[in-house]
Amino acid sequence: MKVILSLATAAMVLGTCGVAFAGSATQEAMDEEVATNRALSKVPQGQKVTSTSCISIEIGMGGETSYRCTATWE
């Protein structure tokens, strides 16, 4: 039993070493460029941005548009 527990612990530790964790940040604004820049400002320093994407969202009865943009990094 001790051996199995030791092997399981070693596998968990080794499984997390050296793995790059990707991340993303999403921000919303009434202007697409502003929403994109806000999302980009949340990327941790030194991380490489791999993509940005935006969706438009109609809000209210007046047909105004809001933008939700996501920046993804490695």
Secondary structure, 3 states (H helix, E strand, C coil): CHHHHHHHHHHHHHHHCCCCCCEEEEEEECCHHHHHHHHHHCCCCCCCEEEEEEEEEEECCCCEEEEEEEEEEC
